[in-house]
């Protein structure tokens, strides 16, 4: 199992060095791809310095313009697959995830190599209330669109993916490009028959005080995603009902 870490990055220059230091401190020999999603010239010196100081371990990919979290993440996945990796751990650049849980994700992946190991956020008091309540709406629609409780948290961006099915879902189903990415790619992988293993992990919001979640635009985008998924679910309804009635495992 060749596994790497992929970090989509957009103007989190204050948090990224600490994220990479915590990752390095695990001594797991996991190569890391940081995908700069069009952050602009202000972040370039930092990224150049980090890449130069971590040669052989850290690779920085640069996208010419901001395409969104999904575009950056999947660009990293494609680069990882081209480099011969079979699995990738998705990790946010703002330091909100408990990086020290990566060994737990790796252990679960060894037990279920066919599955996505999906983080289930356990929040502390730093989580914004509006973000927390909005997640419950998304959880409800994910359960509707899968007819299953197999996905306990579709919005946590801390995951371990098997790369071939993730890339296939992205290329054939055109999952969301921005803040709708995490939910849509997981639902579409479920539809493709990829198992989901849920793993609780602590999340704090965010260490550098920067969030790129736009309350109105991203909530509208997520609402449109739920509608799009519901329409796409309808032709799959007989298959989903059959799985549920037969009690097939997720």
Residue pairs with C-beta under 8 A, 6 or more apart in sequence:
1 86
1 87
1 109
1 110
1 113
2 84
2 85
2 86
2 87
3 30
3 85
3 86
3 87
3 88
3 89
3 106
3 109
3 160
4 30
4 31
4 32
4 33
4 80
4 83
4 85
4 87
4 88
4 89
5 23
5 30
5 31
5 32
5 33
5 88
5 89
5 91
5 102
6 32
6 33
6 35
6 73
6 76
6 77
6 80
6 88
6 89
6 90
6 91
7 16
7 19
7 32
7 33
7 34
7 35
7 76
7 90
7 91
7 92
7 93
8 35
8 37
8 69
8 72
8 73
8 76
8 90
8 92
8 93
9 16
9 34
9 35
9 36
9 37
9 39
9 43
9 47
9 72
9 93
10 36
10 37
10 38
10 39
10 66
10 69
10 72
10 93
10 212
11 39
11 40
11 42
11 43
11 210
11 212
12 93
12 94
12 95
12 206
12 208
12 210
13 39
13 42
13 43
13 46
14 208
14 209
14 210
15 93
15 94
15 95
15 206
15 207
15 208
15 210
16 34
16 46
16 50
16 93
17 46
17 50
18 95
18 207
19 91
19 93
19 94
19 95
19 99
20 32
20 34
20 50
20 54
20 58
22 95
22 99
22 100
23 30
23 32
23 91
23 99
23 102
24 54
24 57
26 99
26 100
26 102
26 103
28 102
28 103
28 106
30 89
30 102
31 57
31 58
31 59
31 83
31 85
32 54
32 57
32 58
32 59
33 59
33 60
33 61
33 76
33 79
33 80
33 88
34 47
34 50
34 51
34 58
34 59
34 60
34 61
34 76
34 93
35 60
35 61
35 63
35 72
35 73
35 75
35 76
35 79
36 43
36 47
36 60
36 61
36 62
36 63
36 72
37 63
37 66
37 67
37 68
37 69
37 71
37 72
38 63
38 64
38 65
38 66
38 67
39 47
39 66
47 60
47 62
48 60
50 58
50 60
51 58
51 59
51 60
59 79
61 75
61 76
61 79
63 71
63 72
63 75
67 177
68 176
68 177
68 178
68 179
68 181
69 157
69 177
69 178
69 179
69 181
69 182
70 170
70 175
70 176
70 177
70 178
70 180
70 181
70 184
70 185
71 177
73 90
73 181
74 166
74 167
74 170
76 88
77 88
77 161
77 163
77 166
77 167
77 170
78 167
80 88
80 163
81 163
81 164
81 167
85 163
86 162
86 163
86 164
87 109
87 160
87 161
87 162
87 163
88 160
88 161
88 163
88 166
89 102
89 105
89 158
89 159
89 160
89 161
90 157
90 158
90 159
90 160
90 161
91 97
91 99
91 157
91 158
92 157
92 158
92 206
94 206
94 207
94 208
94 210
94 211
95 204
95 206
95 207
95 208
96 203
96 204
96 205
96 206
96 207
97 119
97 157
97 158
97 201
97 203
98 158
98 201
98 202
98 203
101 119
101 158
101 199
101 201
101 202
104 199
104 201
105 117
105 119
105 158
105 159
105 160
105 199
106 160
108 115
108 117
108 160
108 197
108 199
109 115
109 117
109 160
112 195
112 197
113 162
114 162
114 194
114 195
115 162
115 194
115 195
115 196
115 197
116 159
116 160
116 161
116 162
116 166
116 186
116 189
116 194
116 195
116 196
116 197
117 159
117 160
117 197
117 199
118 151
118 152
118 153
118 154
118 156
118 159
118 186
118 196
118 197
118 198
118 199
119 153
119 156
119 157
119 158
119 159
119 199
119 200
119 201
119 203
120 152
120 153
120 156
120 198
120 199
120 200
120 201
121 135
121 153
121 155
121 156
121 201
121 202
121 203
122 200
122 201
122 202
122 203
123 132
123 202
123 203
123 204
123 205
124 202
124 203
124 204
126 204
126 205
127 203
127 204
127 205
128 205
130 215
131 205
131 213
134 219
134 222
135 153
135 155
138 154
138 155
138 183
138 222
138 226
139 152
139 153
139 154
141 226
141 229
141 230
142 151
142 154
142 183
142 186
142 187
143 149
143 151
144 230
144 233
145 187
145 226
145 229
145 230
145 233
146 187
146 190
146 191
146 233
146 240
147 237
147 240
147 241
147 243
147 244
148 190
148 240
148 243
148 244
148 250
150 190
150 195
150 196
150 198
150 250
151 186
151 187
151 190
151 196
151 198
152 198
153 198
154 182
154 183
154 186
154 187
155 182
155 183
156 182
156 201
156 203
157 182
158 201
158 203
159 182
159 186
162 194
165 189
165 192
165 194
166 185
166 189
168 192
169 175
169 185
169 188
169 189
169 192
170 185
173 188
175 181
175 184
175 185
175 188
176 183
176 184
176 185
176 221
176 225
178 218
178 221
179 213
179 214
179 218
179 221
179 222
180 218
180 221
180 222
180 224
180 225
183 222
183 225
184 225
184 228
184 229
186 196
187 229
189 196
190 196
190 250
191 233
191 236
195 249
195 250
196 250
205 211
233 240
